[in-house]
Amino acid sequence: MANFGGHAIPGTFFLFYGFWLTVKYVLQHYWRTMQLKGRMVMPPFFKKMDYFEGGFQIFASFVGIMVEQFVVDGPHARLYDRETQEWVKLMNWQHSTMYLFFGISGISLVVCTLLKKIPAGVDRVALSLALFVEGFLFYHHLHGRELLDAHIHSLLLVAVFCGSASIMLEVFMRNNVILELFGAGMFILQGSWFYQVGFVLYPLNGDMWDLKLHTNVMFITMCFCWHLAAALLLVTCTVSAVWFTLMRFSVKGRNVEIGMRDASPKSSSQKALLEESDEE
């Protein structure tokens, strides 16, 4: 992550994942509201979505670990160098550990979807734990850094730990769309903030920020609030777009169904009444 691209790649993942969860949760909530009470067996379509989500997590985690380990100046799976008696690229190892837990989360989601005997909520626990590990590693990732560098990374912990707590609550409060969308919003916030960290620490235009200036810290704190507002706005717009699209298609489906009923053959009693009226 010691460059802009290293922050943009996980940022893109979290942005995509946040939007994916938003659409998924809106679809599930819409389906639940349309069902009769007591009928909560999810259709196969949602299982396919879970398989795709879990597979994507596993694939992205594997790619992240391989990049961190086998990049040109990476540790190449060496943790300790006996010759120099030093740890080898612990930053890369911390990032690999973070990706590992997201991979475990993907595996748990696939297994929970495949096997009905797995207790409900195991996939949520695994995802919450992955976020907690990410925040825990980042918290101990900041020692010895400049003021602005440490501060901009510490703000990332707000999104990470809030998302972890929200997803853990989903274990005990199943199918709560408010909690689900809040967690998705925290993923979007985390993704956009990764981009912000990259722009500040590794600016594309070459204009370096003063990492010791306190006013820069004040601006970045305010900027985080703007990112939070943008994340909530994006979740709201996505929810509205998906919901209105579903409502529009459902109305069309009902109109077609009513039309088919009107065009269906008349019953025998109706036919008899029509014949009598014709004879008269």
C-alpha positions in Angstrom: 0.0 0.0 0.0 3.0 2.3 -0.1 1.6 4.1 -3.2 -1.6 5.5 -4.5 -2.5 2.3 -6.3 -2.1 0.3 -3.1 -4.9 2.4 -1.6 -7.1 2.6 -4.7 -7.3 -1.2 -5.1 -8.8 -2.0 -1.6 -10.8 1.3 -1.9 -12.4 0.0 -5.1 -13.1 -3.4 -3.5 -14.9 -1.8 -0.5 -16.9 0.6 -2.8 -18.0 -2.2 -5.0 -18.9 -4.4 -2.0 -20.8 -1.6 -0.3 -23.0 -1.0 -3.4 -23.4 -4.8 -3.8 -24.7 -5.2 -0.3 -27.0 -2.2 -0.7 -28.7 -3.7 -3.7 -28.8 -7.1 -2.2 -30.4 -6.0 1.0 -33.0 -3.9 -0.8 -34.0 -6.8 -2.9 -34.3 -9.1 0.1 -36.3 -6.5 2.0 -38.7 -6.0 -0.9 -39.2 -9.7 -1.2 -39.9 -10.1 2.5 -42.5 -7.3 2.4 -44.3 -9.0 -0.5 -44.6 -12.4 1.3 -47.3 -13.7 3.5 -46.5 -14.0 7.2 -44.6 -17.2 8.1 -43.3 -17.7 4.5 -39.6 -16.7 4.7 -37.8 -19.3 2.7 -35.6 -17.3 0.3 -35.8 -18.1 -3.4 -32.8 -19.7 -5.2 -31.9 -16.3 -6.8 -30.6 -15.0 -3.4 -28.5 -18.1 -2.8 -26.8 -17.5 -6.2 -26.1 -13.9 -5.0 -24.5 -15.3 -1.8 -22.4 -17.8 -3.8 -21.2 -14.9 -6.0 -20.5 -12.7 -3.1 -18.6 -15.3 -1.2 -16.6 -16.4 -4.3 -15.7 -12.7 -5.0 -14.4 -12.3 -1.4 -12.3 -15.4 -1.7 -10.9 -14.4 -5.1 -10.2 -10.8 -4.1 -8.5 -11.9 -0.8 -6.3 -14.4 -2.7 -5.3 -11.7 -5.2 -4.6 -9.3 -2.4 -2.4 -11.8 -0.5 -0.5 -12.7 -3.6 0.2 -9.1 -4.5 1.3 -8.2 -1.0 3.6 -11.2 -0.8 5.1 -11.5 -4.2 5.4 -7.9 -5.4 8.9 -7.0 -6.5 10.0 -5.7 -3.1 7.6 -8.0 -1.1 8.5 -10.5 1.6 7.9 -13.5 -0.8 6.4 -15.5 2.1 9.5 -14.9 4.4 8.5 -13.7 7.8 11.9 -13.6 9.5 15.4 -13.1 8.1 17.9 -15.1 10.2 20.9 -13.4 8.6 19.9 -9.9 9.5 17.8 -11.1 12.5 14.9 -8.8 11.5 11.3 -9.2 10.5 10.7 -9.1 6.8 8.2 -6.4 5.5 5.7 -6.5 8.4 3.5 -4.0 6.6 2.9 -6.4 3.8 2.3 -9.2 6.3 -0.3 -7.1 8.1 -2.1 -6.4 4.9 -2.0 -10.1 4.0 -3.5 -10.9 7.4 -6.3 -8.5 6.8 -7.0 -10.1 3.4 -6.9 -13.5 5.0 -9.8 -12.8 7.3 -11.9 -11.4 4.5 -11.2 -14.7 2.6 -12.4 -16.6 5.7 -15.5 -14.5 5.6 -16.1 -15.4 2.0 -15.6 -19.1 2.8 -18.1 -18.9 5.7 -20.7 -17.3 3.5 -20.4 -20.0 0.9 -20.5 -22.8 3.5 -23.5 -21.2 5.3 -25.4 -20.9 2.0 -24.5 -24.5 1.0 -25.2 -26.3 4.3 -28.5 -25.7 6.2 -27.1 -27.2 9.4 -24.8 -24.3 10.0 -26.3 -21.9 12.6 -27.7 -18.8 11.2 -25.5 -15.8 11.6 -22.1 -17.5 11.3 -21.4 -15.6 8.1 -22.2 -12.3 9.8 -19.8 -13.1 12.7 -17.1 -13.9 10.2 -17.5 -10.6 8.3 -17.7 -8.6 11.6 -14.5 -10.4 12.8 -12.8 -9.6 9.5 -13.6 -5.9 9.9 -12.4 -6.0 13.6 -9.1 -7.5 12.6 -8.7 -4.9 9.9 -9.3 -2.1 12.4 -7.1 -3.8 15.0 -4.2 -4.1 12.6 -4.6 -0.5 11.4 -4.6 0.8 15.0 -1.2 -0.7 15.6 -0.1 0.4 12.1 0.4 4.0 12.9 3.3 4.2 15.4 6.0 6.6 14.5 4.1 8.3 11.6 3.7 12.0 11.0 0.7 13.8 12.5 -1.5 14.0 9.4 -0.5 10.5 8.3 -1.5 9.0 11.6 -4.7 11.0 11.9 -6.0 10.2 8.4 -5.5 6.5 9.1 -7.2 6.8 12.5 -10.3 8.2 10.9 -10.5 5.1 8.8 -11.0 3.2 12.1 -14.3 5.0 12.7 -15.8 3.4 9.5 -14.2 0.0 10.2 -15.3 -0.4 13.8 -18.8 1.0 13.2 -19.2 -1.4 10.4 -18.0 -4.3 12.5 -20.3 -3.4 15.4 -23.3 -3.0 13.0 -22.7 -6.4 11.3 -22.3 -8.1 14.7 -25.7 -6.7 15.7 -27.2 -8.4 12.6 -26.4 -11.8 14.2 -29.0 -11.0 17.0 -31.3 -8.8 14.9 -31.8 -10.7 11.7 -33.4 -9.1 8.6 -33.1 -5.6 10.1 -32.8 -3.5 6.9 -31.7 -0.4 8.8 -28.7 -2.2 10.3 -27.9 -3.9 6.9 -27.9 -0.6 5.0 -25.9 1.1 7.7 -23.2 -1.6 7.4 -23.2 -1.3 3.6 -22.8 2.5 4.0 -19.8 1.9 6.2 -18.2 -0.2 3.5 -18.8 2.7 1.0 -17.3 5.2 3.4 -14.3 3.0 4.0 -13.8 2.6 0.2 -14.0 6.4 -0.5 -11.7 7.1 2.4 -9.0 4.7 1.1 -9.0 6.9 -2.0 -8.7 10.0 0.1 -5.8 8.6 2.0 -4.1 7.8 -1.3 -4.7 11.3 -2.6 -3.3 12.9 0.5 -0.2 10.7 1.1 0.6 10.0 -2.6 -0.9 13.0 -4.6 -1.1 12.4 -8.3 -0.3 16.0 -9.1 2.9 15.9 -7.1 1.9 18.6 -4.6 2.8 17.1 -1.2 0.8 17.9 1.9 2.5 19.3 5.0 2.0 16.3 7.3 2.8 18.3 10.4 0.4 21.2 9.9 -2.5 21.2 12.3 -4.9 23.0 10.0 -4.5 20.1 7.5 -5.6 17.8 10.3 -8.7 20.0 10.9 -9.5 20.0 7.2 -9.1 16.2 6.9 -11.4 15.7 9.9 -14.1 17.9 8.2 -13.4 16.1 4.9 -14.2 12.8 6.6 -17.6 14.1 7.6 -18.2 15.0 4.0 -17.3 11.5 3.0 -19.8 10.2 5.5 -22.6 12.4 4.1 -21.7 11.3 0.6 -21.8 7.6 1.6 -25.2 8.0 3.2 -26.5 9.9 0.2 -25.2 7.2 -2.2 -26.9 4.5 -0.1 -30.2 6.5 -0.1 -30.0 7.1 -3.9 -29.2 3.4 -4.6 -32.0 2.2 -2.3 -34.5 4.6 -4.0 -33.4 3.6 -7.5 -33.7 -0.1 -6.8 -36.9 0.2 -4.9 -38.7 2.3 -7.5 -37.4 0.0 -10.3 -38.9 -3.0 -8.4 -42.2 -1.2 -7.8 -42.4 -0.3 -11.5 -41.8 -3.9 -12.7 -44.2 -5.3 -10.1 -47.0 -2.9 -11.3 -46.3 -4.0 -14.9 -46.5 -7.7 -13.8 -49.8 -7.1 -12.0 -51.3 -5.4 -15.1 -50.2 -8.2 -17.3 -51.7 -10.7 -14.9 -55.0 -8.8 -14.7 -55.1 -8.6 -18.5 -54.5 -12.4 -18.8 -57.4 -13.0 -16.4 -59.7 -10.7 -18.4 -58.8 -12.5 -21.6 -59.3 -16.0 -20.1 -62.3 -18.1 -21.3 -65.6 -17.4 -19.6 -66.9 -19.9 -17.0 -69.7 -22.3 -18.0 -72.3 -20.3 -16.0 -71.3 -17.0 -17.7 -71.5 -18.7 -21.1 -75.0 -19.9 -20.3 -76.2 -16.4 -19.3 -74.7 -15.0 -22.6 -76.5 -17.6 -24.7 -79.8 -16.9 -23.0 -79.5 -13.2 -23.6 -78.7 -13.8 -27.2 -81.8 -16.0 -27.7 -84.0 -13.3 -26.1 
